[in-house]
Every structure is written in structure tokens, then in C-alpha cells.
Amino acid sequence: MGEQFSEYSETLVPIAVDHGLSVLGAILILIAGYIVANWAAKNVRIKAGKSSAVDDTLVPIFAQTTRVFIIIVTILAVLAQFGVQTTSIVAVIGASALAVGLALQGTLSNVAAGVMLLILRPFKIGDAVSIGGTMGVVDAINLFTTEMHSFDNIGISMPNSKVWGAEIQNLNRFETRRVDMEFGIGYGDNMDKAMSIIKDILNEDDRILKEPEPLIAISNLGDSSVDIRVRPWTHRSNVWPLRYDITKKVKEKFDANGISIPFPQRDVHLFKEK
């Protein structure tokens, strides 16, 4: 019995030691690969973010690609630790990727759209945009989604395929913007006086550009009012503050000069039957 146990020990102990070392080596490789992947992704993000040659939009993609690549290499190294032929594994992965790609065409369309967004760059991180009627500020462009937040700070996550297939308006592309406003006055009011008041208000505001020259014109004879169209130009950061201030000043000046801002109304005529 002792001799039989001794024979088993001589056979099993080297195998156990050999496989134990392989398992231990695989665990160490996995831990080291995970640490290196996170470290490399973090450094790529920091250095690419500081580089003026790399657009902010590409920084997250570079970091994610670096991390995934190192993790794949780590997994292949672990398989090689157990004597698995990695070339056959790569072939199997390629075939599996093709099958998965056919099954996930919608998901891959998001990846393809994300690549097109990164190549053509209709917007970049930090731009205020309107995508298919949804307005917000771009936070990140990932492989599958574009992350934004609305102007009232609500998170928005849009699939890249919908972003690429929609109309994209970039509110930050140009330094200057036109502010479109319209004010209505009564039919009995003096049009020239009202336009002169608006012109004085625009001339007193330093935020309004001299070129292009602001437009002040009668745009429409409405049911209840004569409409005056006002279109000054300003720096894009002043668009909303300027709109609010001009609207307030026009109302105050019209009130001070006896110019009415009519509300919709309808005349009703009553006839007595004989």
C-alpha cells in the first residue's frame, strides 16, 4: 500500500506542481494585464488631453482602444501559459466576430456611425448642438452612443446611428450669431417712431456688432398688430442675455413713449333680427 501511494505521489506531485505554477502564472498575468491596461488608458487620456494636436473628441476613444487591446493581449498570454495555440484561438475569434457581427447589425451600425462622427467631426466635446430637434451640450462620443446634457442639466444618451442620420446643428461652430426678434405695435401707433426707439436701444448696447448691420424692418401686417422684425448680430456667448435684455428694454421704452403692444383680439358685430 505504501509503495503504491509512493508511486502515485511521484506521478501526481510533479503534475500538480506544474499545473499549480501555470495557474499561479496565469493569475499573475491577469492581474498585471488589468493593472497595465488601466494605467495605460489613464496615461493616454491624460497625455492626449494635454496635447494640442489631439482633439478632445478623440481622447476617450484612444483610451478605450488602448485598454481593450492590452486586455486582449493579456488573455492570449494566459491561454499560451496553458499551452493553447493562440493562432487557432485568433481564427476562432475572427469567425465568432463575423457571426456576432451579422447578428448585431444594429449595434455595429452605431459603431460605424461613431467612426464617421470622429472622422468628419460635425461637432466636438463641449459644443452646443441640436440633433434631430434635441438640444444639448456634447459630453462624449463613444463607440456606441453620444452623451450630452441639456441646457437644464438633464443627461441625454443618443445612439450614434440616430445622431449620424439626423440633422445636426452646431451652435458653436461660428463666433458670431444673429439674434432674431419680432415686436408688434398697434395699427394706430407711429411705425417710424417705434423703429427709431428700437434703433436707439441697439446702438446703446456694446454687445451688438456694427458689421453686419442690424436689420430693423416691418415684416408683417398681422390680424392684430404691425410686426417689426429686429435682427442684430453678436458674439455667440451673448445670444440669450442680449435677447432677454433687448426685449425688456423695448417694452419699457414703448410704454414710456405711448406705443402699444397689442394682444390678439377680434371684433364681434351683433345684428338684431326683425
RAGIBEL-V293484 format. One record per residue. N is the residue number from 0. RES is the residue in one small letter. PHI is phi in whole degrees, 0 to 359 (* if undefined). NEAR is the number of other ideal C-beta (glycine too) atoms within 8 Angstrom. D_FIRST is the distance of its C-alpha to the first C-alpha in whole Angstrom. Layout:
n & res & phi & near & d_first
N & RES & PHI & NEAR & D_FIRST
N & RES & PHI & NEAR & D_FIRST
//
This chain:
n & res & phi & near & d_first
0 & m & * & 4 & 0
1 & g & 294 & 5 & 4
2 & e & 293 & 6 & 5
3 & q & 293 & 7 & 5
4 & f & 296 & 8 & 6
5 & s & 295 & 8 & 9
6 & e & 292 & 8 & 10
7 & y & 298 & 8 & 11
8 & s & 296 & 8 & 12
9 & e & 294 & 8 & 14
10 & t & 273 & 8 & 16
11 & l & 279 & 8 & 16
12 & v & 299 & 8 & 18
13 & p & 299 & 8 & 21
14 & i & 294 & 8 & 21
15 & a & 297 & 8 & 22
16 & v & 296 & 8 & 24
17 & d & 297 & 8 & 26
18 & h & 291 & 8 & 27
19 & g & 299 & 8 & 27
20 & l & 295 & 8 & 29
21 & s & 295 & 10 & 31
22 & v & 296 & 8 & 31
23 & l & 298 & 8 & 33
24 & g & 297 & 9 & 35
25 & a & 296 & 11 & 36
26 & i & 297 & 8 & 37
27 & l & 296 & 8 & 39
28 & i & 295 & 12 & 41
29 & l & 297 & 10 & 42
30 & i & 296 & 8 & 43
31 & a & 296 & 9 & 45
32 & g & 296 & 15 & 46
33 & y & 296 & 10 & 48
34 & i & 295 & 8 & 49
35 & v & 296 & 10 & 51
36 & a & 298 & 13 & 52
37 & n & 294 & 9 & 54
38 & w & 296 & 8 & 55
39 & a & 294 & 11 & 56
40 & a & 298 & 12 & 58
41 & k & 296 & 9 & 60
42 & n & 292 & 8 & 61
43 & v & 297 & 12 & 62
44 & r & 297 & 12 & 64
45 & i & 291 & 8 & 66
46 & k & 291 & 8 & 67
47 & a & 292 & 12 & 68
48 & g & 293 & 9 & 70
49 & k & 277 & 5 & 72
50 & s & 284 & 7 & 73
51 & s & 284 & 3 & 76
52 & a & 277 & 3 & 75
53 & v & 251 & 10 & 73
54 & d & 291 & 7 & 74
55 & d & 301 & 9 & 73
56 & t & 295 & 10 & 72
57 & l & 274 & 10 & 69
58 & v & 301 & 13 & 67
59 & p & 299 & 10 & 65
60 & i & 294 & 12 & 64
61 & f & 299 & 12 & 63
62 & a & 294 & 13 & 61
63 & q & 295 & 11 & 59
64 & t & 297 & 8 & 59
65 & t & 299 & 12 & 57
66 & r & 295 & 12 & 55
67 & v & 296 & 8 & 54
68 & f & 298 & 8 & 54
69 & i & 293 & 12 & 51
70 & i & 295 & 11 & 49
71 & i & 297 & 8 & 49
72 & v & 299 & 9 & 48
73 & t & 297 & 15 & 45
74 & i & 297 & 9 & 44
75 & l & 296 & 11 & 44
76 & a & 294 & 10 & 42
77 & v & 295 & 12 & 39
78 & l & 296 & 10 & 39
79 & a & 295 & 9 & 39
80 & q & 298 & 10 & 36
81 & f & 263 & 8 & 34
82 & g & 83 & 4 & 35
83 & v & 282 & 8 & 37
84 & q & 286 & 5 & 40
85 & t & 291 & 9 & 43
86 & t & 296 & 6 & 46
87 & s & 291 & 8 & 45
88 & i & 296 & 11 & 44
89 & v & 299 & 9 & 48
90 & a & 296 & 8 & 49
91 & v & 295 & 8 & 48
92 & i & 299 & 8 & 49
93 & g & 297 & 8 & 52
94 & a & 294 & 8 & 52
95 & s & 295 & 8 & 51
96 & a & 297 & 8 & 54
97 & l & 296 & 8 & 56
98 & a & 295 & 8 & 55
99 & v & 295 & 8 & 55
100 & g & 298 & 9 & 59
101 & l & 292 & 7 & 60
102 & a & 281 & 6 & 59
103 & l & 242 & 8 & 60
104 & q & 297 & 8 & 64
105 & g & 296 & 7 & 65
106 & t & 294 & 8 & 63
107 & l & 293 & 9 & 63
108 & s & 295 & 9 & 67
109 & n & 294 & 14 & 67
110 & v & 296 & 11 & 65
111 & a & 298 & 9 & 68
112 & a & 295 & 14 & 71
113 & g & 299 & 14 & 69
114 & v & 296 & 8 & 69
115 & m & 296 & 9 & 73
116 & l & 296 & 14 & 74
117 & l & 286 & 11 & 72
118 & i & 284 & 6 & 74
119 & l & 276 & 6 & 77
120 & r & 50 & 9 & 77
121 & p & 292 & 6 & 80
122 & f & 205 & 10 & 79
123 & k & 228 & 9 & 77
124 & i & 300 & 9 & 75
125 & g & 97 & 7 & 78
126 & d & 283 & 12 & 80
127 & a & 272 & 9 & 82
128 & v & 226 & 15 & 82
129 & s & 236 & 10 & 83
130 & i & 244 & 15 & 80
131 & g & 59 & 8 & 81
132 & g & 93 & 5 & 83
133 & t & 266 & 9 & 81
134 & m & 255 & 8 & 82
135 & g & 179 & 12 & 80
136 & v & 249 & 11 & 78
137 & v & 286 & 14 & 75
138 & d & 258 & 7 & 72
139 & a & 197 & 8 & 70
140 & i & 242 & 13 & 69
141 & n & 264 & 12 & 66
142 & l & 294 & 8 & 64
143 & f & 250 & 9 & 65
144 & t & 225 & 9 & 67
145 & t & 251 & 15 & 70
146 & e & 262 & 12 & 70
147 & m & 221 & 15 & 74
148 & h & 226 & 10 & 75
149 & s & 286 & 10 & 79
150 & f & 292 & 7 & 82
151 & d & 259 & 4 & 81
152 & n & 67 & 5 & 77
153 & i & 253 & 6 & 75
154 & g & 292 & 6 & 72
155 & i & 230 & 10 & 73
156 & s & 238 & 7 & 70
157 & m & 243 & 11 & 71
158 & p & 301 & 10 & 69
159 & n & 300 & 17 & 70
160 & s & 296 & 11 & 71
161 & k & 288 & 10 & 74
162 & v & 294 & 14 & 75
163 & w & 292 & 9 & 76
164 & g & 270 & 6 & 77
165 & a & 253 & 8 & 80
166 & e & 287 & 6 & 83
167 & i & 247 & 10 & 82
168 & q & 250 & 7 & 85
169 & n & 262 & 10 & 84
170 & l & 282 & 10 & 86
171 & n & 251 & 9 & 86
172 & r & 291 & 6 & 86
173 & f & 248 & 5 & 90
174 & e & 287 & 4 & 91
175 & t & 247 & 9 & 94
176 & r & 225 & 10 & 95
177 & r & 263 & 7 & 98
178 & v & 256 & 12 & 98
179 & d & 267 & 7 & 100
180 & m & 224 & 10 & 102
181 & e & 215 & 9 & 104
182 & f & 235 & 12 & 107
183 & g & 256 & 11 & 110
184 & i & 234 & 14 & 113
185 & g & 289 & 10 & 116
186 & y & 294 & 5 & 118
187 & g & 271 & 4 & 121
188 & d & 272 & 11 & 120
189 & n & 278 & 6 & 121
190 & m & 296 & 10 & 118
191 & d & 297 & 6 & 119
192 & k & 294 & 10 & 119
193 & a & 298 & 14 & 115
194 & m & 293 & 11 & 114
195 & s & 294 & 8 & 116
196 & i & 297 & 13 & 114
197 & i & 297 & 13 & 111
198 & k & 298 & 10 & 112
199 & d & 297 & 9 & 113
200 & i & 297 & 12 & 109
201 & l & 293 & 13 & 107
202 & n & 295 & 7 & 109
203 & e & 278 & 5 & 109
204 & d & 262 & 11 & 105
205 & d & 289 & 3 & 103
206 & r & 285 & 8 & 100
207 & i & 274 & 12 & 102
208 & l & 284 & 9 & 102
209 & k & 284 & 4 & 106
210 & e & 231 & 5 & 105
211 & p & 295 & 5 & 104
212 & e & 290 & 5 & 107
213 & p & 299 & 11 & 106
214 & l & 261 & 8 & 108
215 & i & 227 & 11 & 110
216 & a & 207 & 6 & 111
217 & i & 285 & 10 & 112
218 & s & 256 & 7 & 110
219 & n & 198 & 7 & 111
220 & l & 257 & 5 & 113
221 & g & 279 & 8 & 111
222 & d & 294 & 5 & 112
223 & s & 236 & 8 & 113
224 & s & 207 & 11 & 112
225 & v & 263 & 13 & 113
226 & d & 266 & 12 & 110
227 & i & 250 & 16 & 110
228 & r & 269 & 13 & 107
229 & v & 235 & 14 & 106
230 & r & 224 & 11 & 103
231 & p & 274 & 14 & 103
232 & w & 249 & 12 & 100
233 & t & 207 & 13 & 98
234 & h & 293 & 9 & 94
235 & r & 301 & 11 & 91
236 & s & 286 & 4 & 90
237 & n & 259 & 9 & 94
238 & v & 303 & 10 & 94
239 & w & 286 & 6 & 93
240 & p & 302 & 8 & 95
241 & l & 294 & 14 & 98
242 & r & 302 & 10 & 98
243 & y & 296 & 8 & 98
244 & d & 293 & 9 & 100
245 & i & 296 & 15 & 103
246 & t & 300 & 9 & 103
247 & k & 295 & 8 & 104
248 & k & 294 & 9 & 106
249 & v & 298 & 12 & 108
250 & k & 299 & 9 & 108
251 & e & 295 & 8 & 110
252 & k & 291 & 11 & 112
253 & f & 298 & 14 & 113
254 & d & 297 & 8 & 114
255 & a & 291 & 6 & 116
256 & n & 253 & 8 & 118
257 & g & 72 & 5 & 118
258 & i & 261 & 13 & 116
259 & s & 271 & 9 & 115
260 & i & 246 & 11 & 111
261 & p & 289 & 10 & 112
262 & f & 255 & 5 & 109
263 & p & 303 & 6 & 109
264 & q & 211 & 6 & 112
265 & r & 219 & 5 & 114
266 & d & 275 & 4 & 117
267 & v & 244 & 4 & 118
268 & h & 253 & 4 & 122
269 & l & 255 & 4 & 123
270 & f & 240 & 4 & 125
271 & k & 275 & 4 & 127
272 & e & 280 & 3 & 128
273 & k & 282 & 2 & 132
//
